[in-house]
Amino acid sequence: MTAVDDISDSTEVVEMDDVPSQFFVEKHSWDGLRDIIHGSRKYSGMIINKAPHDFHPALTRTGSTTL
């Protein structure tokens, strides 16, 4: 049996109480959007400039290694 068969044979009903009725997107001014983009570029630049010895490998729950 595959994982898809396991899902399709399930008869469990799950109630979703916290489902919003409408998708909401926060509106920003042009200055606000510029600040968001500037901040994201600043953060990625900080990550790029880190030396390789600043990163430490970590073992995940699945057993694979990630930085």
C-alpha positions, 0 to 999 in steps of 0.5 A: 500500500502506498502513502496515497492509498493510506490517505485516501482510505482515511475516514477521520474528519478534522474540524478546522475552527481557525480558518480565516474566511478571507485572505488578508494582505497587509498594505504598505506604503512605497517607503515601507516596501523600500525599507522591507527590501533594504532590510532583506538585502542587508540581512542576506549580505550579512549571511554572505559575509560570514566566514565558513567557520561561523556555520556549524552543522546540525543533525536534523530529526531525519538524520540528515545534516544541515547548516 
